[in-house]
Amino acid sequence: MTSMLASRHVSQAIRRNVVSLPARLHSTSAVNRATEDHEPKFLQAVGMFFDEAAKHSNATAETLKHIKSTDSVLSVTFPMEKDGKTVMIRGYRSQHSRHRLPCKGGIRFASEVDLQEVEALSALMTYKCAVVDVPFGGGKGGIMINPKDWTESELERITRRFTLELCQKNFIGPGVDVPAPDVGTGPREMGWIADTYRNFNPQDVNGAACVTGKALSLGGVRGRTEATGLGVYYGIREFLSFPEVQKKINHHGQVQDSSVIIQGFGNVGYWAAKFFEANGARVTGIVEYDAAVYSEKGLNIEHLSQWRKEHGTFRGFPDAKVIDSPMDLLEAECDVLIPAALERQIGLRNAHKIRAKMIGEAANGPVTPGADAVLRQNGKLIVPDLLLNAGGVCVSYFEWAKNLSHLRFGRMNKRWDERSKEQLLNLVEGNAGRPLSEVERRQMIHGAEEHELVYSGLEDTMIVACNETRQTANAKNIDYRTAAMANSINKIAASLAGSGSIFTHA
């Protein structure tokens, strides 16, 4: 991995003893600190970005209505015992578009989960898959719990019960709807989902493909854990290489020696920081909900990660300045600011204070429409979420394909490739009159491992999608978010037109 990091190629309620969990209608303070009360909520914001891009698309008004609307939504409640009482658990699954199947999108465990959020995220998944040419429709799910309030065995029962609800309602399956990890979930929860599905569908030979983000021992793919963070790195690297971007933000165009501040130190933020650090960038700041850390010379990401694992916080970290008002660090000067936490982190309250030259949306919906306009008016460049954080669904696609083929990537061709390279190398050595050292030979004939093929596929996907977005933006003189969304709309419209409409027209 080191060489890859350093390289460019790199549902009836029980009335007795029932405790109701607090409902979140739209959002909480965690996603409201930067926004004004009149700013649109997440689902409305996604719709506004869609409407703007639709003006630059080739789709008809009827097709645009079809694309924008959510196909199906499942809302379930079920009881769960906790501390001698019964708690009603609420969960959601949204299938925004089934123009391509299966639907694809994560399942998050968070007390802030609500129907609007799930619908908004599933819509983003539809557009995201289209932008990077992943043949899925958009889906998203969530359970309204704080996973920190529950034991591992309780979380397992909640996950399995929610999966049962999905199975009963036909909201899960390799060709129907394929969940993945999201906020508050990971390989452990995906393993529980896969096992529950398998027990209810024992004759489905492709059952492992019902969910992605699994552990390797359960059919996961190497490179999935770091995929979103790696995709963020690839995307920022590509945009920095564009001459028009360099001119707009007055930047030298290289990741090396660029200063980067990242909000969020979960899976996406951690891996993005690792890849930027490994490729010569100075990660000068990391922002978390309780504190932030800053070092002008650059943070040691692994030391910081170990400290947080041991202490549960950044506080006391000896090698950097600890900031008690973490949101303030979003306003610090840097080349690249990467919001990798929650939605609505840059709004009208703080957009005018942002001093970063480039904002890379590693989270979903971190910038509100109003803030987007302010940032662009101030000369900031925004790389949008539906493009930049598509690495996760891209590699989920690879895992899904691996599960359907029942074959590890590289298993059939690795040795053949090595023998072919060795034969060619022997000819080169003969003509050159100098034998290579054993280390040089191993490096030259090395056949690609699974994670290297995954990295290569992800890198190519991001390069193509970034350049498509650039071309549309330049041709239509529009911003990159509008360009990426317009490309997505055109691709979905073409798919709908190609498949025809049954029961729609007389």
N, C-alpha and C positions, 0 to 999 in steps of 0.2 A: 504494500500500500504506500510505503514511503516514496517510492519512485513515482507512483501515480500522483501523489499529492504535489510533488515538486514539478510535475510535468504539465505542459499545456494540455496533453492528451488525457492529462489527469481527470288486564283489561276488566263485578258487583263489589261495591266497597264493603268492608267489614266494619260495622258500626261500633263495635266494642274495642276499646283500647287502640283507637286509631290516632296516629300522629301525622299531621299533614306537613309535608315539606314546604318551605316558603316558595311561592311561585314568582317567577320572573316574567314580567309581561314583555319587555323588550330588551332592557339592558340594565346593568348595575353600575355602581360607582367605578368598578374596575375598567369600564369602557366608556365612562362619561366624564372623566377628569379633564379631558382636552376639548370637549365639545360644548357648544351652546345648546340651550333647551330647544331652540327652533330648528336645529339641524336634523336632517332626515335620519331615521333609524336605518339599521343595516340593510334590511330587505328593500326599503325605498331607495337607498343609495345605489345598490346594485342595479335597480331598475332605471335610475337616472343615468348611470354610466352606459347602460344598454341603449337607452333612447338616443343618447348623443351619438353613439357609434352607428346606430341604425340609419342615421341620415347619410352616412358614408358607405353603406352597404348596397348590394345589388338585389336584396330581397324585397318582395312585394309586401304591402301592408298586411295582407292576410297571413303570409308566412311569418312575418315578424310577430304577430299576435300569438301564433302557434309556438314559435321558439321561446318567447318570453314567459308563457304560462307554465305553471307546474303541473305535471301529469297526475301524480298520485301522492297522497300523504297518509301515513299511518300514525295514529296516536293511541298509545296503550297505557293502562295503569294496572298494576298488580301489587299484591300485599307482600311484605317482607318483614319477618320478625327481627326486632333489634332491642336488646336489653329488656326483654319481657313484654314489649309492646309491639303493635303492628304499625308499620310505616307503609304508606301507599307510595309506590315508586311510579314515576311518570317517564315514559320514553317516546321518542319520535323517530320516524324514518321518512325521508322525502325522496321521491324519485322525480326529479325535475324534467328530465327528457329521456324518452326511450326510442329516439331516432336511431340510436345504435345500442346494442345490448351486449353485455349486461350493463346496468347502471353501476356507477363506481363512486365511492366516497367514504370517508372515515366515519367512525363512531366516537363521539367524545363523551366523557364523564365530567360534568361540571354543574354546579348549582345554578349557573346562569343560563343553562340551556332552555330555549323556548322554541315554539313552532316557527316564529318569524326567522330566528337565527338559522334553524335547520333548512328552511326553504331558501334563504339567501345563500347559504353555503352550497346547497345542491345546485343552485343556478350557476354559481361560480365554477363548480366542477364540470358542468356541461360545457361552458365556454373554455375552460382550461384544457379539457381533453381535446377539443377541436383545435385549439391553437397549436398544440404539439402533436397533432395527428395520432392520438391514441383512440382506438375505435370503441369508445365507451360513451354511454349517456351519463348524465350527472346525477349523483345521489348523495345523501348525507344523513347521518343519524346522531342521536344523542340521548343520554339518560340524565335526568335532572338530580344529580347527587354530587356531593363533594367526596371524591374517593378517599380523602384523608380521614373522613368520619367513619369509615367502614373497615372491618378486618378483611384479610385476604379471603377467608372462607365465605364471608358475606358478599364480597365483591364477585366471587365465583358464582354464587347462587343468583345474584342479580343479573350477571352477564348471561348465564345459561337460561334463565327465565325469559329475558328479553329476546334471546335467540330463538327460543321456543315460539314466542309470539310472532317473530319474523317468519319462521317456518310455517306456522299455521295460516298466516295471511299471504303466503307466497311472496315475501319480500326479501328472500335470500336464496341464492343458488348460483352455481357457476355461470349459467346463461341468463340469469334474471337480475340479480343485484349482489354485488360483491363488496362488503365492507372492508375497512382498513383501519389502522390506528389513527388517533387524533389526540387532541388535548385530553390528558388524564388516562389514556389507554396505551397499550404497547403490545409486544409479542405475547405476553402472558394472556391477556384478554382475547387476543386473536386465536390463540390455541384453544381456549375454552369454547369460543364460537365454533371453530372447526370441528372439535370433538362432539359438541352438541348436535351440529348439523349431520355429522356422520352417523350418530346414533339414531337419528330420525330418518335418515336416507341411506341405509346400509348398502343398497345396491347401486348407488351412484359412484361409478368408478372414478369420476372426476371430482369427487366431493372435496378434495383438498383445495380446489380452486374456488371454493365458496367464499374465501376470505384471503386477503393478502396481509403482509406484514408479520407473518408467522416466524417462529424460530426456525433455524436451519433444520433441526431434527424433525420438524413437522412439515417440511416442504417449502420453507422459506428460500429466498434467494440471497446470495452474498451481495452486499452493497445496498440492500434496502434500507437498513438503519440510517445510513448517512446520506441517502439519496436526495432528500429535499435540500439539505444544507449544501451538498455538492452542486446541485442544480443552481442554487443561488450564486455560488461562486462562478460557475460557468457563465451564467447570464450576465453578471456584473462585468466579468472579464471581457465578454464580447462587446457590450455596449461601450466600455472604455476604449476599445480598439477602433471605434468609428470616428473618423476625422471630424465630422460635424458635431459629435458629442464633445470631443476634446476642445473644440473651439468654443462651444456654448458655455461649458463650465470651467474653461481655462485649466485643463488638466493635461498631464504629460502622456496619458493613455495606457499606462502600465499598472498592473496590480501591485507590483513591487514598489515599495516606498509610499504607497497610498495609506492614508489614515482612515480607519473604519471604526464606527461605533455601532454596537448591536444591542437592540432591546429584546430581552428574552434569552435565557440560558437553558432552555429545555433542549430537546433533541435537535431541532432545526438551528437554533442559535448557537449551540455548542459546536455542531459540525461545521456550520458556516464559518465560525471563528477559527476552527482548526485548519480548514482549507485556506482561508485567507492568510493565516499566520505561516503556514507551510510554504506558501508561494510568495513570501516576502513583504506582505502588507503589515502595517502596524495596527493591531487591534487595540486602540487606545482606551476604549470604554465598553463596559458591559452593564446593562440596566436590568435590574430585577424589581419585583413588586415592593420589596422592603428596603432595598439599598442598591447603590450602584458603585462601581469601581472605575477609577480613571488613572491612566499612566501615559504621559506624553511619549515616552520611549517605546511603549507597547507592552501589553500584558502577556505573561506566560500562561497560555490557556489551560494547559494540563495542570499546572500548580493551582490555578484558580478553581478548576473543577474539583480537584482533590480537597481543597480547603472547604468548598461548599458541601461536599459529600460528608466531610467529617464534622462540620459545625452547623450545617443547615442554613447558612447565611454567608454573605460576603463580609459582614462586620468583623473587624479584627484582622483582615487579610493584610499581611505586613508589607507586601511589595507594591502597593498602590494606594492612592487616596480614596477613602471610602466616603461616599456622598449619601447623606441621610434623606435627601429629597430626590429620589432617583429620576423622576420625570424631567428634572432640570437638565440632566445630561443629554437629553434628546436635542437640546438647544445649543450644545457645544459645537465649536467649529471642527469640521472634519471633511474629508473628501467624500466618503460614502456613509450614509446612515441607513441601517437595516432594521426596521421594525419587524421582529420575529416572534411577537407575543400574541396579543389579541387584536380584535377589530377596534376601529375608532380611537386610535392612540394619537393621531394628529388631526386636530379639528380647528375650528375658528379661534379657539382660545390660545393656541400655541403655534399655529402655522406661520404667522408673521415673524416668529422668533427663531425659526429653524435656520441654522447657518450652514448646514451640510450642502455640498454642491450637488450630490446625487442621492435620491432616496430609493432604496431597493425594497420592494414590498415582499418580504419573506413570509409575513403573516397574511391572513385573508382579510381584506378590507380595513387595513390600518389607517387609511387616509379618507376622510369624508369628502364628498363632492365640493363643498365650499373650500375646504383646506386645499384640495387639489388645485382649484383655480388660483388661490392665493400663492401657493408654491410656484406654480408655473409663471404667474405674473412677476414673481421675484427672481426669475431666471433659474429656478431649480429644475432638475431633470428627474422624472419619476419613471422607474422601471416597474410596470404593474404586476399585481399579484397573480393574475390569471396566466401570466407568462413565467415570471421569475420563480414561483414556488411549485412549478409543475413537475419538478424532479421526482417527487414522491409518487405521483400517479403514473409517471412514465415507468419507473422501476417496478411499481405494482403490476403494471401491464406485463413486464418481463416475467415476474413471478407467476402470474396467472397463466401465461403462455407455457412456462416451464411445467406447471402442475398439469396442464392439459396434455402436454407431450410426454409426461412421466419420464423426463430425461434431463439430467443436469447439463447446463450449457458448457460446451467444451469437451464433453465426455467422448463424443464420436470422432472429433477431429484433432485433438490436441497433439497426440503422438504422431499422426500423419503429417501435420504441419511441421513438427520438429524434425522429422526425418527428411522432409523436402528441403528445409532450410539447411540441414547438415550437408546434404549432397551438394547444394549450391555453394556452401561455404568451402567445401573441399576443393571445388573448382577454382574459387577465388584465391585460396591459399596457394594452390599450385601455380597459378599465373603470377601471383605477387611474389612468390619465392620466400614468403615469410609465414610460418605457422603462427596462429593466434594462441594466446595463453588460454588455459582452461576456463578462467573467469570470463574472458572475452567470448569464448565459444559458447558458454552457457547463456550469456546475455543475448547473443546473436540468434541462437536457435530456439530460445524459450518459447513454448506454445502458450497461448493465452489461457489463463485460469478464468473461472466463472466471474469473479468480481471484476476482472479486467475487461471482459466482454460487456458486462453491465455498465461499467464506467464509460467504455467506448460508445455504447448505444445511447447512453444518456447525454454524453458530450455532443454527439452528432445531432441528436434531437434538439438540444438547446441551441446549437449553432444555427440550424436550419430555421427554427422558430424565431430566433432573434433577428435573423436577416430578413425573413418574411415581414416581420413587424416593422423593421427599419424601412424596407422598400415601400410599404403602404404609407407609412408616415411621411416619407419624403415625397412620394408621388401626389399625395392629397394635402400635404402641408398641415398635418394634424399631429397631435401628441401621440406618444407611444401607447398609452392606455386605449385611446379611441381606435388606434390602428390595430392593435391586437384583438380588441373586441369586434371590430368590423371584419377582420379576417375570419374570426370564429363564426360570426353570423353567416358569412358567405359560405363557409364550408358546411355548416348545418343545413342551410337552405338548399345547397346542392344535393345533400344526402336525402332530404325530404322530397325534393323534386325528382330525383332518380328513382326512389322507391314508390312514388305515386301515393295517392290518398284514397284509402278505402272508406266507404260510408260517409265521405265528406261532401262530395259534390253530387248533384242530381244526375 
